[in-house]
Amino acid sequence: MNAPSSAGAAPLARYAASRRMGDYVFLSGVIAVDPAAGRIVRGYDDIPAEAAARIGRTGEFSCDIKEGPILAQSWYVLDRIRQTIEAEGGRMEDVFKLVQYFRNLDHFPLYNRVRKLFYPDQPPVSTVVEVSGLMPTDDILIEVEGTAYLPLRRPE
């Protein structure tokens, strides 16, 4: 059963968003783009209001304009990973390894605040890398790929 998944994160080009290989699910890098709507997440207005409030929207323009883009993109990317793994029959805790690519490593502490919402108990094994650019535009601040252990038959 090594078929690509069609639920959750959708690729922007010709590649699989995720692929199961035995008991493991590998997720391609996810960025904050909704390909169906042709929209890049640029801030709090591009995610559900309850998510924006939960991750730190203050209603103060000067704060929200600075932190909003990376916080909103962080939430969007991690939520797409959650949706993808749930479509495979798993939970976010099954995603044990994340590789996080940042255009600016100063964004990591803000991203980490959001990641704690998705991993409240045990953080995943992580690699953090700063890169010079991410596709498709300079508006993309973060890309995250993941690996999940999701046995085909869960122990009873």
Secondary structure, 3 states (H helix, E strand, C coil): CCCECCCCCCCCCCCCCEEEECCEEEEEEECCEECCCCEECCCHHHCCHHHHHHHCCCCCHHHHHHHHHHHHHHHHHHHHHHHHHHHCCCCHHHEEEEEEEECCHHHHHHHHHHHHHHCCCCCCEEEEEECCCCCCCCCCCEEEEEEEECCCCCCC
